[in-house]
């Protein structure tokens, strides 16, 4: 019984989560959305790059609990977007998606306050594990 109640609590926690996904690759965006839906997330907004995502954040006065962003995007990349988010909403949880998990990437992302990162290609389970860890109280 205990395991079932924990799963129910977890799903209820994520059901109310509002997530902003910034991803220029439509397939990667769909994968991220699918992984988030498996967690119970129903309220998602998808932006094609960091600039569009930043506009969504400002237009809603930061009414998101989680940002999932690609690193490599046109107009405003993920690192630039992360910097902007940290200036406006320092406590917003932020997961970076990247195809290159080099030491340079990890250091730059950490230096700018990323909460977690997921290496592409990723499975829904990998993203789920990162999000669950961020919202574990």
Helices and strands as residue ranges (DSSP letters): H 2-15, E 18-22, H 26-38, E 43-47, H 50-59, E 66-70, H 78-88, E 93-98, H 103-111, E 116-119, H 124-134
